[in-house]
Structure formats: structure tokens, C-alpha cells
Amino acid sequence: MSVAYTSDVLIVGAGVGGLSLAIRLARKGWQVRILQEQVSVPPRRRPEIIQPAGLQALDELGLFAHLYKQDVTRVETFHFRRIGGRPLCRVDYRALNHPYPYALIALPQQSRRAFLDGLQDHPGVQIHWGACLTGVLRRGYRIVGAKAIENGEEREFRAPVTIGADGSASRLRAMAGITTHVKRYPNAFVGMLVTCPDSMKVDQTVHYDLGRGEILGCFPCSKSQLCLLFMVPADRAQERDGPLLKSLKDRIAAIRPELAEPVSAVVGWDQVSWQAPVRVRLGTWVIDGAAFMGDAAHACHPHVAQGSFQAMEDARVLADALQDPRTGAENFSARRLKLYEQFRRPIVERLQCVADEYAWLWETKNLFLSYMRDRIFRSIGRQPALLYKVAATEAGIAPSPLTFMERLQALGLCA
Ligand SMILES: Cc1cc2nc3c(=O)[nH]c(=O)nc-3n(C[C@H](O)[C@H](O)[C@H](O)COP(=O)(O)OP(=O)(O)OC[C@H]3O[C@@H](n4cnc5c(N)ncnc54)[C@H](O)[C@@H]3O)c2cc1C
């Protein structure tokens, strides 16, 4: 017979979302178990922008200092420039009326480190590293936990409520039979970590270079390193055995000559990360005995750079919605858990729409649309009210699409 563990809640996935929820529930005195598939977290070569609203959420969790003490970078401005041409727009977070008028650029492993450091104050949370999910446990229709292989043995993890925080490709979601729609975008992003050239060390700014069907993002992610994200058609993934890497490096060097030497140090795909963004929408986020959060519930295109903040927000709302497990299983019925979904779903779906619009416009190959995009960027840059709205959306403070009138203003068709 397999070993059985019990806890007040079982969380599948020790990402930003699962760990935020664990901290919030541990503060309420809950016993929390987390299943995490990988034994350790492999480093990722891509930047994680922690937006002002995300920094506030980290502060609430008592984690801000844990992140800030690492070699992360504070940025206040985001510069958009036409490749080979003029500046388009500058978004400045200092104009925001917010306690954190800046973002931090970290690597995903640094933000995870901050969470794990913070968890040391919460002995009620136990992470099962290397536990590989094999199925869900049910009593009738209700989910009552999950099964996983740990140290070569199958184990049962029983809990009144199970949370799927296992990312955009969530296996728990599939095992629970949740209807899922995954949108795949035509473009992927390659990430490289390079030495920051002296000319870019002076300004702690994020630079985006936009062209026709081309985007290069440069993110200062430590005192000496720059993380590059370069857009590539997703269907070129199979060309990775050929000369693709060399052609990408040549193009990056042509866009920004100061990067020619730093990218020459990238000599193999093991120094590069390949990220293909997806958008996830579920038929329902909650069923009897289980709820989904973060990327497992609503992965979003990263142009709005808010995935980690939104996962932390899910945790805040879900922790409030989860009632004391000792007062009965009815607390975790789909009907009760629906309150969480009803509150969060409209917010993240609005953000997904903004992100889809950004992906469509920023990444366009079309000559006319790229001309219009540049015109919109320049026009927004000249109108403080529009610039504020764009900054507040990106910062996670008040995410909302532009209204019809604001779109006309952005096109420069009315004042
Ligand atoms: C190219 C790119 C750039 C991005 N940039 C930003 C950015 O700048 N700012 C930002 O806020 N967000 C960004 N994001 C999004 C952000 O990374 C995610 O939204 C965020 O990590 C979601 O957190 P999560 O906890 O829901 O999921 P994840 O971070 O994916 O964590 C899920 C965890 O579950 C584990 N897991 C998976 N399957 C199982 C299983 N079967 N059993 C047990 N454990 C499992 C995984 O190992 C992982 O630890 C970006 C995403 C991409 C693709």
C-alpha cells in the first residue's frame, strides 16, 4: 500500500503563485504541502520584470527585502525605439503616484529564491521536491488530493482542497478534466545573458527596439549583465541544429552594434533559452475540492510582463476565499470557490486582451501596420494622460485597454 500524507491544502507547483499562496495560508495557521516536480530549479536566461504592483505584493508577503538584497536591477524608464531610426516613446514609472515608482529586473530563479528564503519563517509549509504527479484522488466527483511518485515510490497526498499552480502546461488541470483552450502565438523569444557593454551601464533603463516583425529587448538584470530577448518565428524552433544562432547574433549586432562583442560569447544553444508564449483560458477555474491559479488558470502573453504579479494576486484573493478546513468540506465546493474565480477572471481576461493587442501591433510584419504602430507610440509619448494610462496598465496598478476615444487620440485623429 502507498504511503499517505495529509495536510489542510495541497498545492501542485512551487512557482510564484503556489509559493505566495503557501505563505498566505501558513500565516493563517494552515498545514501546507507543495508538490514540485523538479528537484531543483534550473536557471532561466530571461528577465522577469517585477512591476510596481508586484513589488507592493512582495512587500505584503514580507519578501521585498529578500529580493532586493540579491543582484537585481531597479529601472524607472522604458525606452522604445524604431530599429535604425528615431526614438518612439519613453514610459517613465516616476510619473506614477505609487509607493514603488519603479520596477525590478530579476532572473526567475532570483524571485523564486526570495520566496524560498521567506518560507523559512513558515515551518507549516513542506515542499516535496522531485514529486512527480501521477493522478488525482477523488471521492465521488470531489477531488480529495493527488498521487505522486516521490523517491521512486507512489504516495498519496490527501487534503480537503487541492490547488493547481503548476504552470501553463498544468498536468493537474488535464487530470482533473478541465476544458482548456491554449492559444499559441506565431513568435517565440530567445533569451541570452551577456556582459553589459559600458555604454549601456550608465542608464538603468529597459530598451525595446521595434522593427517590421522584429523586437529586441535589452534588460539590465544585474550590475554587470544584460538579458536580451529577441523575437523569432516560433516555427524556426526546428532549425536550432543549423546556423540559426549565428544569424540571430548577427542580426542583434546589426540592430545594436554595441552588443556585437557581448553576443559573440554566446556559442551554443545551452547558453540560450527558447520561450514560446501561450495564452490559457479554462472552462472553469474551480471544481469541487480544487481550484487553479496563475499560469495554470490564465497564462498571458508576456508583453504586459505581469504574470508573476497576477499569480500573486490570485493567491491573495484565493487565500481570503478559502475557509477554515476544519469547518467542513462544503467550504471547498465549486459553488464556494467560484467567488474567487468571479473576482479574478474578469481582471485577467481584460489583461489577456491588452496583451493580445500588444502582441498583434508590436510584432507586426505589415508595412502599413508597423507605420501605424510607430505613429501610435510617438503620439502616446506626446500625450501625458495617455502615457499615464499605458504606464499604469504596464505597472499593474490599473490595467485596462484604451477606450475608443483614447484610441483615436493615440492615432492622432483627435485631441
Ligand atoms: C518569455 C517570457 C517572459 C516573461 N516575462 C515576465 C515578466 O517580465 N514579468 C512577469 O511578471 N512575468 C513574466 N512572464 C510570465 C511569468 O513567468 C509567469 O506568468 C509566472 O511565472 C507564473 O507563475 P506560476 O506560479 O503560475 O507558474 P510557474 O512559474 O510556471 O510555476 C509552476 C511550477 O509548477 C511546477 N510544475 C509543473 N508541472 C508540475 C507537476 N506536474 N507537478 C509538480 N510541479 C509541477 C514547475 O516546475 C514550476 O515550478 C514571462 C513569461 C515568458 C514565457
PDBQT file of the ligand as one rigid body, heavy atoms in Angstrom, charges set to zero:
ROOT
HETATM    1  C1  LIG A 501       9.249  34.888 -22.377  1.00  0.00    +0.000 C 
HETATM    2  C2  LIG A 501       8.501  35.178 -21.097  1.00  0.00    +0.000 A 
HETATM    3  C3  LIG A 501       8.772  36.354 -20.407  1.00  0.00    +0.000 A 
HETATM    4  C4  LIG A 501       8.070  36.642 -19.240  1.00  0.00    +0.000 A 
HETATM    5  N1  LIG A 501       8.360  37.804 -18.590  1.00  0.00    +0.000 NA
HETATM    6  C5  LIG A 501       7.689  38.117 -17.484  1.00  0.00    +0.000 A 
HETATM    7  C6  LIG A 501       7.974  39.323 -16.786  1.00  0.00    +0.000 A 
HETATM    8  O1  LIG A 501       8.841  40.083 -17.209  1.00  0.00    +0.000 OA
HETATM    9  N2  LIG A 501       7.278  39.614 -15.660  1.00  0.00    +0.000 N 
HETATM   10  C7  LIG A 501       6.304  38.759 -15.179  1.00  0.00    +0.000 A 
HETATM   11  O2  LIG A 501       5.694  39.057 -14.147  1.00  0.00    +0.000 OA
HETATM   12  N3  LIG A 501       6.011  37.619 -15.807  1.00  0.00    +0.000 NA
HETATM   13  C8  LIG A 501       6.677  37.272 -16.940  1.00  0.00    +0.000 A 
HETATM   14  N4  LIG A 501       6.411  36.088 -17.569  1.00  0.00    +0.000 N 
HETATM   15  C9  LIG A 501       5.331  35.241 -17.043  1.00  0.00    +0.000 C 
HETATM   16  C10 LIG A 501       5.672  34.598 -15.690  1.00  0.00    +0.000 C 
HETATM   17  O3  LIG A 501       6.899  33.939 -15.745  1.00  0.00    +0.000 OA
HETATM   18  C11 LIG A 501       4.572  33.616 -15.298  1.00  0.00    +0.000 C 
HETATM   19  O4  LIG A 501       3.315  34.198 -15.504  1.00  0.00    +0.000 OA
HETATM   20  C12 LIG A 501       4.691  33.233 -13.825  1.00  0.00    +0.000 C 
HETATM   21  O5  LIG A 501       5.896  32.549 -13.622  1.00  0.00    +0.000 OA
HETATM   22  C13 LIG A 501       3.516  32.329 -13.441  1.00  0.00    +0.000 C 
HETATM   23  O6  LIG A 501       3.731  31.789 -12.181  1.00  0.00    +0.000 OA
HETATM   24  P1  LIG A 501       3.058  30.410 -11.781  1.00  0.00    +0.000 P 
HETATM   25  O7  LIG A 501       3.476  30.158 -10.376  1.00  0.00    +0.000 OA
HETATM   26  O8  LIG A 501       1.611  30.437 -12.105  1.00  0.00    +0.000 OA
HETATM   27  O9  LIG A 501       3.679  29.319 -12.767  1.00  0.00    +0.000 OA
HETATM   28  P2  LIG A 501       5.187  28.856 -12.961  1.00  0.00    +0.000 P 
HETATM   29  O10 LIG A 501       6.137  29.939 -12.642  1.00  0.00    +0.000 OA
HETATM   30  O11 LIG A 501       5.240  28.237 -14.321  1.00  0.00    +0.000 OA
HETATM   31  O12 LIG A 501       5.392  27.713 -11.863  1.00  0.00    +0.000 OA
HETATM   32  C14 LIG A 501       4.828  26.444 -11.988  1.00  0.00    +0.000 C 
HETATM   33  C15 LIG A 501       5.628  25.479 -11.137  1.00  0.00    +0.000 C 
HETATM   34  O13 LIG A 501       4.994  24.194 -11.177  1.00  0.00    +0.000 OA
HETATM   35  C16 LIG A 501       5.969  23.203 -11.405  1.00  0.00    +0.000 C 
HETATM   36  N5  LIG A 501       5.294  22.074 -12.069  1.00  0.00    +0.000 N 
HETATM   37  C17 LIG A 501       4.899  21.991 -13.358  1.00  0.00    +0.000 A 
HETATM   38  N6  LIG A 501       4.281  20.811 -13.554  1.00  0.00    +0.000 NA
HETATM   39  C18 LIG A 501       4.291  20.155 -12.366  1.00  0.00    +0.000 A 
HETATM   40  C19 LIG A 501       3.790  18.896 -11.923  1.00  0.00    +0.000 A 
HETATM   41  N7  LIG A 501       3.169  18.068 -12.770  1.00  0.00    +0.000 N 
HETATM   42  N8  LIG A 501       3.961  18.541 -10.633  1.00  0.00    +0.000 NA
HETATM   43  C20 LIG A 501       4.584  19.371  -9.764  1.00  0.00    +0.000 A 
HETATM   44  N9  LIG A 501       5.076  20.581 -10.128  1.00  0.00    +0.000 NA
HETATM   45  C21 LIG A 501       4.923  20.969 -11.409  1.00  0.00    +0.000 A 
HETATM   46  C22 LIG A 501       7.021  23.889 -12.280  1.00  0.00    +0.000 C 
HETATM   47  O14 LIG A 501       8.269  23.228 -12.201  1.00  0.00    +0.000 OA
HETATM   48  C23 LIG A 501       7.055  25.261 -11.651  1.00  0.00    +0.000 C 
HETATM   49  O15 LIG A 501       7.931  25.290 -10.553  1.00  0.00    +0.000 OA
HETATM   50  C24 LIG A 501       7.087  35.756 -18.739  1.00  0.00    +0.000 A 
HETATM   51  C25 LIG A 501       6.819  34.558 -19.414  1.00  0.00    +0.000 A 
HETATM   52  C26 LIG A 501       7.522  34.269 -20.582  1.00  0.00    +0.000 A 
HETATM   53  C27 LIG A 501       7.209  32.976 -21.299  1.00  0.00    +0.000 C 
ENDROOT
TORSDOF 0
